[in-house]
Amino acid sequence: MSGSIQLGHIKGIPIEINISWLLIFFLFSISLAQGYLPIRAEGLSSQTYWIAGIITTLLVFASVLTHEFGHSLVAINEGIPIKKITLFIFGGVAQMEAEPKDPSSEFKITAAGPLTSLLIAVATGALYYLILPAGQIIGESIFFVARVNLIMAVFNLVPAFPLDGGRLFRSIIWFFNKNMLKATRIAVFVGSALSFIAIALGFMIIFFQEDFWGIWLIFVGWMIYHAGQTSYSQLVFKETFSGMKVSEVMSTDLHTISPDATLDELVDYFLRYKYGAFPVVYGSTTHGLVTLQSMKEVPREEWPNTTVAHILTPLKETMVLEPTDDAADVMMKMASQNTGRALVMEKNGELVGLLSRTDMMRFIQMHMVLGEY
Ligand SMILES: [Zn+2]
């Protein structure tokens, strides 16, 4: 995720916070120091409330981190290394290096998170009810931590993929139907349905109850919907291209254009072949890629006097792949860099193909039509 600050390592796992967490930090501290704590524990100085508010927020932060560690330690135990843990606006993500290989492994890794939160809630709740007196600031801060952990455990158990509850739900379907992709599709469908219900409820709260907090439900619903769709399509990419090489997906129907060609000649190419870009080649040297977009930026009256060499994207700014590169990795890389096309070249510089995201999308659609999923 962009905009993250690295905090350090715990047990060899890098810990990052997304800058969106700073907003939550601020909101939590202010509402604790100005609202919650003064109401629950009366008669203290505003300085005391602020210190307690900040410490309580740090404890909430530690709780989210512990939840993610719950997932991470079980994952490592199941043989899946953790790339990093990122804390962001709604909680955290422990990024695994690979997807769990079987449903029981996924079930264990996923269940560990909410279970950790529940344990913290029980421990801090017991501390409050049995030891710390109510109405005093330490007890009330601890009680707040207990409540947040309970909410975290319950909220994460909502079966909306990719929340923990949705993952548990997927692992159960996966266990029965033995098909991870189908199980994911069902879990994402249920998650989307729940997201829409949350969004509808949010709007109803705003319109009928005139309570602006409905916006949170809309926001959470939208986030979950979006995350579900993204993780499903990533999975489809990975599954479709797993074990495939770039050479199996690239287009080898190459139409190259010379750098001396004018834009008038180039426009004929676009009309004739209907591609969005052409490799620019002179002799046996590849100079780069020329796109429809870069041609459109030149005023039409200058087309007869402008050559392709003037508007091409040079090779060093173009994504260049080798035919033996892993297709799934390349797809991820193109998506994350927002690159539409890449040239495929042998080590000796010979141009052998062109790979576009559109080609890859078409490939996925074809697989779907052929009924593999
Ligand atoms: Zn979790």
Residues whose N, C-alpha, C, O or C-beta is under 5 A from the ligand:
A	BS01	ZN	G113 D164
